[in-house]
């Protein structure tokens, strides 16, 4: 079963410096039908104006993944990390018992990103930070594992039984993914168009998938980019 969450059905807020879409309920946007999916709690698609961002604020008991689509995001936190996150880089922050951090866009360019929150397997974990580059060639025409419990195959480690894959497909490319019995999936389409088990998705669309064994992803356009979450 595949249930599509269309891009234009998402929550939306425009603060001038920040234009954002909420796949699931977040901040002032609440939809009782879209509170998350399995252990996936947040997918926010943020577009941040140059030299703007989020001043120091706190998080706890959440696995936070930042996936930069365009531009650059500067990160500083109370663990002593200070990094710039660029295109094809993935950041994982375990908020655990509590972390303070700030995030700002490039001084000269807009930044386009996905911020993803995953519920951890337990609360009060020790805070942690990790950042890795996954070059476009690693994702081209295939599903590249970018986050997993234990950091399998060079992915960033997350404290939950979730596997997150990224893929970039050219027109006509096809990739398949096998879901183990009892597993579920969420697809988030970043750009282009994608057909998943016969259902067509456009940029910004998401899809919740249950009771399926094989997922077939076929690109209908050049530069189709998407994320696949394999969830318990």
C-alpha positions, 0 to 999 in steps of 0.5 A, spaced: 500 500 500 502 506 497 499 513 500 502 519 497 503 526 501 502 531 495 507 537 495 501 542 495 498 538 501 504 540 506 504 545 511 507 552 509 510 558 513 513 564 510 517 568 514 521 572 509 528 570 511 525 562 511 520 559 506 518 552 509 514 546 508 512 541 513 511 534 511 508 532 518 506 537 524 511 542 526 511 548 530 504 552 529 502 547 523 498 541 526 494 536 522 492 530 526 492 526 520 500 527 519 504 527 526 509 522 523 510 516 520 513 510 524 519 513 527 520 518 522 517 525 526 519 531 521 521 532 514 521 540 513 524 543 506 527 549 508 529 555 503 533 560 507 535 567 505 542 569 505 546 570 511 539 568 515 538 562 520 536 560 526 539 563 532 542 558 538 536 554 540 535 547 544 533 540 542 533 533 546 531 526 545 531 526 537 536 524 532 536 530 527 539 529 520 540 535 515 541 534 508 543 540 504 540 540 497 543 547 495 547 552 498 551 552 505 549 551 512 554 554 518 553 550 524 555 551 531 553 547 537 554 546 545 559 540 543 564 545 540 562 543 533 563 548 528 562 546 521 559 548 514 555 543 511 555 543 503 551 540 497 552 532 498 554 532 505 549 529 511 550 531 518 547 527 524 546 530 531 544 526 537 540 531 541 540 526 547 540 529 554 540 536 550 544 540 545 544 548 543 546 549 536 545 555 531 544 554 523 545 560 518 545 560 511 551 562 506 553 570 507 551 570 499 547 565 497 540 562 499 540 555 502 535 549 500 535 543 505 531 538 508 531 537 516 529 530 518 527 528 525 527 521 527 525 518 534 531 515 538 531 508 540 531 510 547 531 517 551 537 521 555 542 518 550 549 522 550 549 528 545 553 526 539 555 529 532 557 526 525 558 529 518 560 526 512 560 527 504 556 522 499 559 525 492 554 525 487 557 519 483 556 515 489 548 516 489 548 516 481 543 510 478 543 507 485 541 507 492 546 509 497 546 508 504 547 515 508 544 513 515 543 507 519 544 504 526 551 503 527 553 507 521 553 501 516 557 501 509 560 508 511 553 511 513 552 516 519 550 513 525 543 514 528 540 511 534 534 507 531 533 501 527 532 506 520 536 505 514 536 512 510 538 512 502 539 517 497 539 516 490 540 521 483 537 518 477 537 520 470 532 519 465 529 512 464 534 509 470 530 504 475 533 502 482 529 497 486 529 496 494 527 490 497 523 491 504 524 485 509 517 482 512 514 487 517 518 493 514 515 500 512 518 505 507 517 513 506 519 516 499 521 523 499 522 526 492 527 532 492 527 534 484 524 531 478 519 526 477 519 518 480 514 512 479 514 508 485 510 501 484 506 505 478 504 511 482 507 518 480 511 522 484 513 530 483 518 534 486 516 535 494 511 529 494 512 524 499 509 517 500 508 512 506 509 505 504 506 498 507 505 491 506 510 491 499 516 487 498 519 490 492 519 497 491 521 499 484 523 507 482 523 509 475 525 516 473 521 520 468 526 526 468 533 528 468 536 529 475 531 526 479 533 526 486 530 522 492 530 519 499 528 512 501 527 511 509 527 503 510 523 503 517 521 498 522 
